[in-house]
Amino acid sequence: MHHPRSTPKVGRRFVKSLMLAALATGATVAQAGPDVIVGDLDQVQNWGMVGGIRAYSVGTISCNIGDQPLEWEDVPQAGFTGNVYPVISGNVYRLRDGRFQQLGQQWLKHGFCALNGNVCSSCPQQSNPGCRFLMPGCSDPYSASLNGSQGGLGPKYEVNPATGFFPVNWTNIGSNGAATGDAIYKRIQVPDAELSDTNGSYFVSSIYIHPQDSANNVDNNSQSYRRVTVSGASKNLLVTDSTQRQKPAIFAWREYGGGAAGGAGIVDEGVLLSAIDVPDDGRFWVGSKVISLGNGLYRYEYAVQNLTSHRAGRTFRVPVAESSTVSGVGFSDVGYHSGERQRGDDWTSSVSNGYITWTMPDLYADDQWENALRWDTIYNFWFVSNGAPATGNVQLGLFLPGTATDTHEAFVHTAGVGGPPPAPSNDNCAAAISLGLDGTTANFDTTSATTDGSAESLCTGGNSNQITNDVWYTFSTGSCAGDVTLSTCGSTFDTRLAVYAGGACPGATDMALACNDDSTTCPGNNGLSSHLTFAAAANSTYRVRVGGFNGASGVGQLNVARAVCVPQPPANDRCSSAVWVADGQTVTGSTALATNTAADGGGGCSSGSSRDVWYKYRPTVSGEVLIGTCGSTYDTVVTVHTACGTAQIACNDDHQQGGTFCSSNLASRVAVNMTAGTTYLIRVGGYGANASGDFTMNIAGGGGVTPPGNDDCSGRAGLGLGNQTFTLVGASTDGPVHAGEQTNNDVWFNHPGLCTGDLRIRVCSPQGFTPRLAVYSGEGCSNLESRFLGFGVAAASGACGSGAVEYIVPGVQAGQALSIRVGSTSPSASGTGTLQLECLPAGPNCNDIDFNNDQLFPDDSDLVAFLSVLAGASCPTASCDSIDFNNDGLFPDDNDLLSFLTVLAGGDCQ
């Protein structure tokens, strides 16, 4: 493992192309090495409003999509001088009237423990020791409450996103109330008025910054975003649609620019996005949109997202025709707060020499105070012009010095630029732009391009075999071999397209692997666009040449459809990875890519060698449960088991037709007497070795529900200070008995230790059950008997709802982890409630009353000795305790005397 600051950004090149990453929202091929992403944004917590500002925090579930463990350790590791765990951001955005704008941001949550779950894929292996690693394929949940715990939030300015470095002793200037006494401190702060627009669409995002991501050069896929809706006067943010994994927040501008329907966004093709990769640093995204205002006027909108650049942005420059009028120039940023070392001085603007330029005011000797465009932040720029829309290059100037140039370009909308645009940066083969593993499209403009490639006989037509006015790209195939398709479909001129093997520029004529001039495959453009397919090898680099026929040039788009790796078996291919199903749920799936593992068990009904998938079901009532595959497209077999590797307790191949039965006698249906609270394994396979296909499965009769994600101790959820709702419905019992009392239908939480003082833990407003609260020292699931601290007792009347229980852990210190278990006193009762954690200031801590240490107490000699030392005399015996009897750090004072006399009389420490 290399020190992150000394690891070069291999393959990072300056990108001056419009790239839209077609990033999968589902399963992802494992990256080499560790690779952390945001797998889900599952909830948003509303912390209330102070002075017109609302505070939120976002729940995140991270996933390691790499093939190596990801360190999660705040003790410096070999090769690193800073911490080796992630910091977690949180942001809120609004899309309205064509403008995508960041409304709020919070300080960074510092990670403390990795719990290994199954959100992104099956988790094959747990961390050893516990919490130390996020294992390959595994996920880790941080609730919105935990990500909003003020004591665990640190400032952005200490983090270098390009290297992942941040100091071991990061800055924490207080938790709730310690510095400001309010609920919005350090959390995502959004002006309440900005959330009242019913015409706007709202989004949240998060990014994980980790030094190993940087060292492994996979830190540009770490952000994800999700749409939220604003609920009523409370302004709660409710997550909707699905989390858009591995996509920077700015992608929402394009992907939801046309609105939302059917749980997904409607793409706005008028939004252009372009990436800028700064060598030895990080990535920016630049977006643009043109909005016609009528009467020959246009509004030009730009959003610039600094995703991971430490060098930050200082200037933004857009070309405009000198004959065009410019008005309505605007700028917006997002507020820093709670003591972050950045002030919000607006960027200034000027129009001259064919450009409109926005510039960061340089006002402070300490660069941290400057309002530079820092990482994980979006700034907006706009103006109105009568210049007709065109495309061109905007320029972004960098703030902090570095090894690469300070100015970089991006291809976006511009306003009526007069004369031909400058030559594109990838005009020459040697300056080819890398599309990376993400890039699938790249917009280009060959208007001012020259010709530097040789003739290609494969493209002969019209007495010409030359590709003129060409631009160049490279791309790599990764681990997948197979056909790759390239096209210029949608281009506005007569294109030609060629592909070459290897990373080097072709040195002679006719070196192309494939070349195409005109193709009828692309719709429109009278068949003048180009389209080709060639067989690509795995782990290889190819060079693509895009140009025109006989001097033709213009604007177009290069499309790359890469080979897809061999599809993987479904996540529940093995019995050990069975997926939970609920009563009344219709399950659809396929066994086409599944395998068969004899050790999993179940070979009845002639299905012993068939492809199979597995499910788990736990009834809540005892009795007959019906499981059927009516509606499946092939000859199915269903078997039921009590454990992996055991013989089935029920099996069916072909079921009867008609009436209450299936319409096809090749479907399966079993009736099994099940016991409430027992987990059963359901296997869907086929008749014989070759039967596989799509199936539909229904379950009815047992009232089973999908258990909570933190049902088992191994899946315990992270929990910060504040309130966290929970459910016991569907939970099992997996913890030990203490003092003859069992905590039934339990769920588990991990608290990292965010309190110095007394920690009060309450189960509030229990509905449907009588709660039992068990508290354990430390973290993890081993040695629970020896770590047991005690059960909760009835809370004061009206404390937080009828039936509340509480446990107070006295004298805890920050960083002192606890494990918390909540369940029911009855095995037949479950329900919902709220878990509340509150840090109480530590009470006085008095010494023992034997002040003179003569082993006689309480006696008059202790009082005499105390009064003597209090008056300034020496101790009458060999050894007296400190005169600071109540240990408040103030001595000698009246409170020490009052405390001593009170304790001497048998009272409590004062």
RONUTI-425874 format. One line per field, with one value per residue (C-alpha): x, y, z; residue in three letters. Coordinates in steps of 0.2 Angstrom, whole numbers, plus 5000, padded with zeros to 4 digits. Layout:
BEGIN
px = [X|...]
py = [Y|...]
pz = [Z|...]
r = [ala|...]
This chain:
BEGIN
px = [5000|5007|5006|4991|5001|5015|5003|5002|4985|4988|4978|4971|4971|4964|4947|4939|4924|4906|4905|4890|4894|4882|4884|4875|4863|4863|4876|4894|4909|4921|4936|4954|4958|4946|4933|4920|4904|4887|4876|4860|4854|4840|4833|4834|4832|4824|4832|4821|4823|4833|4832|4824|4837|4832|4844|4845|4856|4856|4857|4870|4874|4892|4897|4915|4913|4931|4939|4950|4946|4944|4952|4941|4953|4957|4974|4987|4992|5008|5011|4998|5001|4982|4967|4962|4943|4931|4923|4905|4897|4879|4870|4853|4850|4835|4831|4820|4817|4832|4844|4852|4858|4865|4855|4865|4879|4885|4901|4909|4904|4920|4918|4921|4916|4912|4897|4897|4879|4871|4864|4874|4878|4880|4893|4904|4915|4914|4928|4941|4943|4926|4923|4941|4937|4923|4925|4923|4905|4899|4889|4889|4874|4876|4858|4853|4853|4871|4877|4869|4877|4886|4900|4906|4906|4923|4926|4929|4945|4955|4952|4961|4949|4962|4973|4960|4972|4965|4974|4973|4968|4954|4945|4929|4924|4909|4894|4876|4875|4893|4897|4881|4867|4856|4850|4857|4875|4886|4872|4865|4858|4845|4835|4817|4811|4821|4810|4793|4794|4781|4788|4805|4813|4824|4839|4851|4869|4884|4902|4914|4932|4945|4964|4963|4951|4963|4978|4968|4962|4944|4939|4928|4914|4911|4896|4878|4862|4843|4827|4817|4801|4796|4782|4770|4774|4786|4798|4803|4813|4806|4817|4809|4814|4830|4848|4858|4874|4891|4884|4889|4875|4875|4869|4852|4851|4851|4843|4828|4828|4812|4803|4800|4788|4786|4799|4813|4819|4815|4831|4833|4844|4847|4859|4877|4889|4908|4921|4938|4951|4966|4982|4988|4972|4954|4938|4926|4910|4903|4885|4876|4858|4851|4833|4824|4816|4807|4810|4827|4834|4842|4846|4863|4864|4880|4883|4901|4903|4920|4919|4936|4948|4959|4966|4948|4941|4945|4938|4925|4926|4913|4915|4902|4901|4907|4892|4880|4872|4874|4863|4856|4873|4872|4881|4876|4886|4882|4884|4898|4894|4897|4915|4921|4935|4927|4918|4904|4911|4902|4912|4913|4909|4916|4913|4927|4936|4923|4922|4911|4922|4918|4932|4934|4938|4956|4953|4962|4980|4974|4969|4956|4945|4944|4927|4935|4925|4930|4927|4909|4902|4892|4892|4881|4884|4871|4868|4855|4861|4854|4868|4861|4866|4882|4894|4912|4924|4923|4938|4940|4954|4962|4965|4979|4995|5000|5010|4997|4992|4980|4967|4956|4943|4926|4914|4897|4884|4891|4882|4884|4903|4908|4920|4927|4930|4948|4955|4949|4962|4961|4964|4981|4982|4995|4983|4969|4956|4954|4936|4941|4931|4916|4915|4901|4898|4908|4902|4914|4916|4927|4924|4942|4950|4965|4969|4984|4979|4983|4972|4961|4956|4942|4934|4935|4920|4917|4935|4942|4949|4955|4946|4947|4947|4949|4949|4955|4950|4956|4947|4951|4941|4944|4941|4928|4932|4920|4912|4913|4901|4906|4895|4892|4873|4865|4879|4875|4887|4895|4906|4919|4925|4940|4947|4965|4974|4985|4988|5001|4996|4995|5012|5006|4991|4978|4981|4963|4955|4938|4932|4915|4909|4890|4879|4860|4860|4859|4842|4841|4855|4852|4863|4878|4883|4895|4893|4905|4908|4924|4930|4940|4952|4951|4963|4967|4968|4961|4962|4947|4947|4932|4932|4922|4921|4929|4932|4915|4915|4903|4896|4893|4893|4904|4895|4904|4894|4907|4907|4898|4907|4899|4883|4885|4873|4859|4863|4853|4861|4868|4857|4869|4864|4845|4834|4820|4802|4785|4768|4757|4773|4774|4792|4799|4816|4826|4836|4844|4861|4860|4871|4868|4878|4875|4881|4866|4854|4837|4837|4819|4806|4820|4828|4844|4855|4845|4849|4842|4839|4835|4823|4820|4803|4798|4780|4772|4758|4758|4749|4748|4758|4755|4770|4767|4775|4759|4763|4781|4788|4796|4794|4798|4801|4799|4807|4806|4820|4824|4842|4855|4862|4847|4834|4818|4803|4791|4793|4782|4786|4769|4754|4736|4727|4710|4700|4711|4726|4738|4734|4749|4752|4771|4770|4773|4763|4767|4757|4768|4764|4775|4779|4778|4795|4805|4815|4812|4822|4813|4822|4816|4823|4818|4813|4829|4846|4842|4826|4828|4820|4809|4798|4784|4782|4768|4767|4752|4746|4759|4759|4778|4786|4804|4814|4822|4840|4847|4837|4853|4868|4879|4869|4867|4864|4875|4866|4871|4863|4845|4830|4829|4813|4813|4802|4802|4790|4797|4812|4819|4828|4847|4854|4857|4846|4852|4846|4833|4825|4825|4824|4813|4811|4826|4835|4853|4862|4880|4884|4902|4903|4898|4896|4906|4895|4880|4872|4853|4846|4827|4814|4800|4782|4782|4767|4761|4774|4781|4799|4815|4831|4848|4864|4882|4899|4910|4906|4903|4893|4905|4906|4889|4887|4902|4899|4881|4878|4860|4842|4832|4819|4803|4806|4799|4780|4777|4796|4793|4776|4767|4778|4795|4810|4827|4845|4858|4876|4886|4903|4905|4919|4919|4924|4918|4907|4891|4880|4861|4848|4829|4816|4800|4796|4785|4790|4773|4773|4782|4779|4787|4795|4808|4826|4832|4850|4854|4870|4868|4882|4892|4887|4899|4912|4917|4931|4928|4925|4941|4950|4965|4966|4967|4954|4942|4927|4916|4924|4928|4946|4942|4932|4947|4959|4948|4946|4964|4970|4956|4963|4980|4988|4997|4989|4988|4992|5004|4993|4977|4967|4966|4956|4946|4934|4921|4934|4927|4944|4940|4949|4949|4931|4915|4908|4921|4916|4898|4901|4912|4899|4884|4893|4899|4881|4876|4870|4874|4889|4885]
py = [5000|5017|5033|5042|5058|5049|5038|5045|5047|5034|5036|5053|5065|5082|5078|5091|5081|5079|5063|5055|5040|5026|5020|5005|5006|4988|4975|4981|4971|4970|4982|4977|4982|4991|5003|5011|5019|5025|5010|5018|5035|5027|5041|5059|5066|5083|5091|5106|5125|5139|5157|5152|5138|5120|5106|5089|5073|5059|5041|5032|5014|5011|4996|4990|4985|4980|4963|4968|4973|4992|4998|5006|5011|5027|5022|5026|5011|5007|5019|5032|5047|5051|5041|5026|5026|5036|5053|5055|5071|5076|5089|5095|5102|5109|5108|5122|5132|5124|5128|5114|5122|5116|5122|5116|5105|5098|5095|5078|5062|5053|5034|5023|5005|4994|4982|4970|4968|4963|4979|4979|4960|4945|4948|4932|4936|4946|4958|4950|4959|4966|4984|4984|4981|4984|4967|4964|4964|4970|4985|4996|5007|5024|5030|5048|5050|5044|5055|5070|5067|5083|5076|5065|5079|5087|5102|5099|5110|5097|5084|5082|5073|5069|5059|5055|5062|5070|5072|5059|5073|5081|5096|5094|5111|5104|5093|5098|5114|5114|5128|5135|5127|5124|5109|5115|5116|5107|5098|5101|5119|5124|5140|5136|5147|5138|5122|5130|5129|5116|5118|5112|5095|5091|5079|5073|5066|5059|5055|5044|5050|5037|5036|5019|5024|5038|5026|5013|5027|5023|5039|5047|5034|5037|5049|5044|5054|5052|5062|5067|5075|5089|5085|5098|5112|5100|5101|5083|5076|5059|5048|5042|5033|5024|5029|5033|5024|5030|5046|5064|5075|5086|5071|5074|5090|5080|5064|5073|5089|5083|5079|5062|5048|5029|5030|5037|5053|5060|5065|5083|5081|5099|5098|5095|5088|5088|5081|5090|5079|5089|5079|5073|5080|5077|5079|5093|5092|5106|5107|5119|5122|5136|5142|5152|5167|5173|5189|5182|5181|5166|5162|5152|5142|5134|5123|5118|5103|5101|5082|5078|5092|5098|5113|5120|5133|5151|5158|5153|5160|5158|5164|5176|5184|5202|5208|5200|5209|5202|5206|5197|5191|5180|5169|5158|5147|5137|5142|5136|5137|5132|5138|5131|5141|5148|5164|5167|5182|5182|5180|5196|5196|5206|5206|5210|5203|5190|5182|5184|5180|5176|5178|5173|5189|5186|5194|5184|5180|5163|5154|5143|5158|5162|5157|5145|5131|5117|5099|5091|5108|5116|5134|5142|5155|5162|5177|5182|5186|5188|5177|5162|5145|5137|5125|5129|5128|5136|5139|5134|5142|5133|5141|5131|5129|5112|5102|5104|5120|5132|5133|5119|5118|5110|5108|5115|5128|5145|5161|5166|5164|5174|5165|5148|5140|5136|5119|5105|5099|5081|5088|5078|5059|5061|5072|5059|5060|5045|5040|5029|5014|5025|5035|5029|5045|5060|5076|5083|5098|5096|5113|5119|5102|5098|5081|5071|5053|5042|5036|5020|5009|5001|5018|5021|5030|5044|5042|5046|5035|5049|5054|5073|5085|5071|5071|5057|5046|5031|5019|5003|4987|4982|4964|4961|4953|4953|4964|4983|4995|5013|5025|5044|5042|5059|5069|5083|5080|5066|5057|5044|5033|5021|5011|5006|4993|4998|5014|5021|5032|5023|5026|5021|5019|5005|5001|5002|4987|4993|5009|5015|5030|5029|5017|5015|5008|5026|5034|5051|5061|5052|5038|5049|5044|5030|5014|4999|4984|4975|4961|4968|4959|4960|4972|4981|4999|5005|5022|5030|5042|5053|5064|5068|5063|5075|5090|5088|5094|5099|5094|5076|5062|5047|5032|5017|5001|4990|4971|4965|4953|4936|4938|4932|4920|4929|4935|4920|4907|4898|4893|4903|4919|4916|4931|4935|4934|4939|4933|4939|4944|4940|4936|4935|4929|4918|4902|4904|4910|4900|4886|4870|4866|4848|4854|4866|4851|4847|4835|4829|4828|4825|4842|4836|4843|4858|4876|4883|4899|4901|4911|4912|4913|4915|4914|4924|4912|4893|4883|4878|4889|4888|4891|4891|4895|4898|4909|4902|4899|4883|4866|4871|4862|4869|4861|4867|4864|4868|4872|4873|4856|4846|4835|4844|4842|4846|4844|4847|4846|4847|4853|4850|4862|4871|4879|4885|4877|4884|4886|4875|4858|4861|4874|4869|4871|4864|4865|4865|4865|4878|4884|4903|4910|4897|4901|4890|4889|4888|4882|4885|4874|4864|4846|4838|4845|4856|4865|4883|4900|4914|4910|4918|4913|4917|4913|4914|4908|4911|4930|4931|4948|4953|4955|4971|4974|4974|4958|4949|4956|4954|4966|4979|4997|5012|5024|5041|5053|5058|5048|5033|5024|5005|4990|4972|4966|4950|4950|4934|4931|4929|4936|4927|4926|4937|4934|4922|4935|4934|4949|4942|4947|4958|4971|4977|4994|5000|5016|5022|5033|5051|5057|5062|5061|5050|5042|5040|5027|5026|5015|5028|5026|5007|5001|4983|4976|4978|4983|4976|4986|4977|4987|4980|4987|4988|4983|4966|4951|4940|4938|4946|4938|4946|4963|4964|4980|4978|4980|4996|5001|5010|5028|5043|5045|5054|5054|5049|5040|5026|5011|5019|5011|5018|5014|5027|5022|5033|5042|5037|5044|5049|5034|5022|5010|5002|4988|4991|4977|4981|4968|4962|4954|4942|4930|4932|4952|4964|4982|4998|5012|5025|5023|5039|5042|5058|5064|5071|5082|5071|5074|5079|5066|5067|5058|5046|5053|5046|5062|5059|5041|5033|5020|5027|5035|5045|5052|5069|5068|5068|5085|5092|5087|5094|5111|5112|5109|5121|5134|5132|5121|5105|5088|5082|5064|5056|5058|5068|5068|5083|5098|5098|5086|5087|5086|5101|5108|5123|5123|5128|5134|5134|5120|5108|5112|5110|5094|5087|5091|5084|5068|5067|5068|5054|5064|5064|5073|5091]
pz = [5000|4995|5004|4995|4992|4983|4972|4954|4946|4933|4917|4923|4908|4904|4897|4885|4880|4885|4894|4901|4911|4909|4927|4932|4946|4949|4951|4947|4941|4955|4953|4957|4974|4987|4980|4991|4984|4990|4988|4995|5002|5012|5023|5027|5045|5049|5064|5064|5061|5069|5062|5046|5042|5042|5046|5039|5038|5025|5029|5018|5015|5008|4998|4993|4975|4974|4977|4992|5010|5013|5029|5041|5055|5063|5070|5057|5046|5037|5022|5028|5039|5041|5045|5035|5035|5025|5028|5022|5015|5014|5002|4996|4979|4969|4950|4945|4929|4921|4935|4945|4962|4978|4993|5008|5014|5031|5039|5036|5046|5052|5050|5065|5061|5046|5048|5033|5026|5009|5001|4985|4984|4995|5008|5008|5023|5039|5045|5057|5068|5068|5062|5055|5036|5024|5015|4996|4991|5008|5013|5029|5035|5043|5048|5045|5064|5065|5050|5059|5076|5079|5089|5075|5061|5056|5043|5024|5024|5032|5019|5003|4991|4978|4990|5004|5017|5033|5049|5064|5076|5065|5071|5082|5089|5099|5098|5101|5111|5116|5104|5098|5108|5092|5082|5065|5070|5057|5049|5031|5032|5020|5020|5024|5010|4997|5001|4997|4978|4972|4954|4960|4961|4975|4978|4991|4988|4997|4993|5003|5003|5007|5004|4997|4984|4978|4979|4968|4956|4959|4968|4954|4956|4975|4974|4972|4972|4975|4972|4987|4990|5002|5014|5020|5033|5042|5026|5029|5014|5009|4998|4982|4966|4968|4972|4957|4961|4956|4948|4953|4959|4944|4933|4941|4930|4914|4920|4929|4918|4910|4926|4934|4929|4934|4948|4936|4929|4911|4902|4896|4881|4881|4896|4891|4904|4902|4913|4917|4925|4932|4932|4949|4957|4955|4944|4939|4930|4920|4914|4903|4896|4885|4888|4875|4883|4866|4856|4851|4869|4878|4896|4897|4913|4919|4934|4939|4952|4960|4963|4970|4965|4980|4969|4968|4956|4955|4938|4926|4908|4894|4876|4869|4852|4854|4844|4856|4871|4888|4903|4919|4924|4940|4952|4967|4979|4994|5011|5023|5041|5059|5059|5042|5036|5021|5018|5005|4996|4979|4963|4952|4934|4919|4900|4888|4873|4868|4885|4901|4916|4934|4946|4965|4975|4983|5000|5013|5017|5023|5007|5017|5019|5001|4992|4980|4972|4984|4982|4983|4979|4965|4960|4947|4933|4921|4909|4896|4878|4861|4854|4846|4855|4849|4857|4862|4876|4893|4904|4922|4931|4947|4964|4972|4963|4956|4943|4929|4921|4930|4916|4909|4896|4895|4879|4883|4876|4872|4866|4847|4847|4831|4819|4819|4836|4841|4836|4848|4861|4853|4836|4835|4837|4851|4861|4860|4875|4886|4888|4903|4908|4912|4896|4884|4874|4869|4860|4848|4836|4821|4813|4816|4816|4805|4797|4804|4801|4786|4772|4776|4761|4772|4770|4752|4744|4732|4726|4743|4757|4768|4785|4785|4800|4812|4831|4842|4857|4867|4877|4887|4888|4906|4910|4896|4879|4865|4852|4854|4843|4839|4830|4826|4826|4829|4821|4809|4795|4784|4796|4795|4809|4812|4826|4829|4840|4854|4862|4849|4835|4818|4808|4791|4779|4781|4799|4805|4812|4805|4797|4791|4781|4778|4788|4787|4805|4812|4810|4802|4794|4777|4781|4782|4800|4804|4813|4815|4826|4830|4841|4856|4867|4886|4895|4879|4873|4857|4848|4839|4825|4821|4805|4789|4771|4759|4771|4780|4798|4811|4828|4833|4846|4848|4855|4862|4866|4875|4877|4893|4904|4906|4917|4935|4944|4954|4971|4979|4969|4985|5000|5011|5002|5002|5000|5012|5005|5014|5014|4999|4990|4971|4968|4950|4945|4933|4935|4918|4925|4941|4946|4956|4972|4979|4996|4997|4998|4990|4975|4976|4962|4949|4952|4960|4946|4941|4942|4957|4968|4986|4997|5016|5024|5043|5047|5061|5064|5064|5051|5033|5021|5002|4990|4971|4955|4944|4929|4927|4909|4912|4921|4939|4955|4973|4988|5006|5019|5037|5035|5021|5016|5023|5014|5009|5020|5005|4986|4971|4952|4942|4950|4945|4933|4935|4948|4962|4954|4941|4923|4918|4925|4924|4938|4956|4972|4990|5006|5022|5040|5047|5065|5069|5071|5062|5047|5032|5016|4999|4984|4966|4953|4937|4932|4926|4923|4908|4915|4918|4915|4921|4936|4947|4965|4978|4996|5007|5024|5037|5038|5036|5034|5029|5045|5049|5042|5060|5065|5069|5080|5065|5055|5069|5063|5068|5080|5085|5098|5095|5090|5078|5074|5074|5071|5079|5066|5058|5069|5077|5094|5093|5109|5125|5141|5156|5174|5167|5156|5137|5125|5112|5093|5096|5084|5087|5086|5088|5096|5093|5109|5105|5123|5138|5153|5157|5142|5143|5132|5131|5121|5118|5113|5111|5101|5101|5114|5131|5128|5135|5133|5135|5135|5132|5133|5118|5100|5091|5095|5105|5124|5126|5143|5150|5142|5148|5158|5163|5157|5156|5169|5168|5163|5172|5169|5153|5149|5130|5129|5139|5143|5140|5148|5150|5155|5160|5157|5169|5166|5148|5138|5119|5109|5122|5111|5116|5109|5111|5110|5109|5110|5118|5135|5126|5112|5104|5104|5093|5086|5083|5094|5095|5102|5110|5115|5125|5132|5150|5158|5170|5188|5202|5207|5225|5234|5248|5265|5273|5269|5280|5275|5292|5288|5301|5293|5294|5310|5317|5312|5294|5296|5307|5293|5279|5288|5292|5274|5268|5279|5271|5285|5282|5283|5301|5296|5284|5268|5265|5249|5237|5244|5227|5235|5222|5208|5198|5195|5207|5224|5237|5236|5246|5235|5241|5259|5255|5246|5260|5274|5264|5260|5279|5284|5272|5257|5239|5231|5227]
r = [met|his|his|pro|arg|ser|thr|pro|lys|val|gly|arg|arg|phe|val|lys|ser|leu|met|leu|ala|ala|leu|ala|thr|gly|ala|thr|val|ala|gln|ala|gly|pro|asp|val|ile|val|gly|asp|leu|asp|gln|val|gln|asn|trp|gly|met|val|gly|gly|ile|arg|ala|tyr|ser|val|gly|thr|ile|ser|cys|asn|ile|gly|asp|gln|pro|leu|glu|trp|glu|asp|val|pro|gln|ala|gly|phe|thr|gly|asn|val|tyr|pro|val|ile|ser|gly|asn|val|tyr|arg|leu|arg|asp|gly|arg|phe|gln|gln|leu|gly|gln|gln|trp|leu|lys|his|gly|phe|cys|ala|leu|asn|gly|asn|val|cys|ser|ser|cys|pro|gln|gln|ser|asn|pro|gly|cys|arg|phe|leu|met|pro|gly|cys|ser|asp|pro|tyr|ser|ala|ser|leu|asn|gly|ser|gln|gly|gly|leu|gly|pro|lys|tyr|glu|val|asn|pro|ala|thr|gly|phe|phe|pro|val|asn|trp|thr|asn|ile|gly|ser|asn|gly|ala|ala|thr|gly|asp|ala|ile|tyr|lys|arg|ile|gln|val|pro|asp|ala|glu|leu|ser|asp|thr|asn|gly|ser|tyr|phe|val|ser|ser|ile|tyr|ile|his|pro|gln|asp|ser|ala|asn|asn|val|asp|asn|asn|ser|gln|ser|tyr|arg|arg|val|thr|val|ser|gly|ala|ser|lys|asn|leu|leu|val|thr|asp|ser|thr|gln|arg|gln|lys|pro|ala|ile|phe|ala|trp|arg|glu|tyr|gly|gly|gly|ala|ala|gly|gly|ala|gly|ile|val|asp|glu|gly|val|leu|leu|ser|ala|ile|asp|val|pro|asp|asp|gly|arg|phe|trp|val|gly|ser|lys|val|ile|ser|leu|gly|asn|gly|leu|tyr|arg|tyr|glu|tyr|ala|val|gln|asn|leu|thr|ser|his|arg|ala|gly|arg|thr|phe|arg|val|pro|val|ala|glu|ser|ser|thr|val|ser|gly|val|gly|phe|ser|asp|val|gly|tyr|his|ser|gly|glu|arg|gln|arg|gly|asp|asp|trp|thr|ser|ser|val|ser|asn|gly|tyr|ile|thr|trp|thr|met|pro|asp|leu|tyr|ala|asp|asp|gln|trp|glu|asn|ala|leu|arg|trp|asp|thr|ile|tyr|asn|phe|trp|phe|val|ser|asn|gly|ala|pro|ala|thr|gly|asn|val|gln|leu|gly|leu|phe|leu|pro|gly|thr|ala|thr|asp|thr|his|glu|ala|phe|val|his|thr|ala|gly|val|gly|gly|pro|pro|pro|ala|pro|ser|asn|asp|asn|cys|ala|ala|ala|ile|ser|leu|gly|leu|asp|gly|thr|thr|ala|asn|phe|asp|thr|thr|ser|ala|thr|thr|asp|gly|ser|ala|glu|ser|leu|cys|thr|gly|gly|asn|ser|asn|gln|ile|thr|asn|asp|val|trp|tyr|thr|phe|ser|thr|gly|ser|cys|ala|gly|asp|val|thr|leu|ser|thr|cys|gly|ser|thr|phe|asp|thr|arg|leu|ala|val|tyr|ala|gly|gly|ala|cys|pro|gly|ala|thr|asp|met|ala|leu|ala|cys|asn|asp|asp|ser|thr|thr|cys|pro|gly|asn|asn|gly|leu|ser|ser|his|leu|thr|phe|ala|ala|ala|ala|asn|ser|thr|tyr|arg|val|arg|val|gly|gly|phe|asn|gly|ala|ser|gly|val|gly|gln|leu|asn|val|ala|arg|ala|val|cys|val|pro|gln|pro|pro|ala|asn|asp|arg|cys|ser|ser|ala|val|trp|val|ala|asp|gly|gln|thr|val|thr|gly|ser|thr|ala|leu|ala|thr|asn|thr|ala|ala|asp|gly|gly|gly|gly|cys|ser|ser|gly|ser|ser|arg|asp|val|trp|tyr|lys|tyr|arg|pro|thr|val|ser|gly|glu|val|leu|ile|gly|thr|cys|gly|ser|thr|tyr|asp|thr|val|val|thr|val|his|thr|ala|cys|gly|thr|ala|gln|ile|ala|cys|asn|asp|asp|his|gln|gln|gly|gly|thr|phe|cys|ser|ser|asn|leu|ala|ser|arg|val|ala|val|asn|met|thr|ala|gly|thr|thr|tyr|leu|ile|arg|val|gly|gly|tyr|gly|ala|asn|ala|ser|gly|asp|phe|thr|met|asn|ile|ala|gly|gly|gly|gly|val|thr|pro|pro|gly|asn|asp|asp|cys|ser|gly|arg|ala|gly|leu|gly|leu|gly|asn|gln|thr|phe|thr|leu|val|gly|ala|ser|thr|asp|gly|pro|val|his|ala|gly|glu|gln|thr|asn|asn|asp|val|trp|phe|asn|his|pro|gly|leu|cys|thr|gly|asp|leu|arg|ile|arg|val|cys|ser|pro|gln|gly|phe|thr|pro|arg|leu|ala|val|tyr|ser|gly|glu|gly|cys|ser|asn|leu|glu|ser|arg|phe|leu|gly|phe|gly|val|ala|ala|ala|ser|gly|ala|cys|gly|ser|gly|ala|val|glu|tyr|ile|val|pro|gly|val|gln|ala|gly|gln|ala|leu|ser|ile|arg|val|gly|ser|thr|ser|pro|ser|ala|ser|gly|thr|gly|thr|leu|gln|leu|glu|cys|leu|pro|ala|gly|pro|asn|cys|asn|asp|ile|asp|phe|asn|asn|asp|gln|leu|phe|pro|asp|asp|ser|asp|leu|val|ala|phe|leu|ser|val|leu|ala|gly|ala|ser|cys|pro|thr|ala|ser|cys|asp|ser|ile|asp|phe|asn|asn|asp|gly|leu|phe|pro|asp|asp|asn|asp|leu|leu|ser|phe|leu|thr|val|leu|ala|gly|gly|asp|cys|gln]
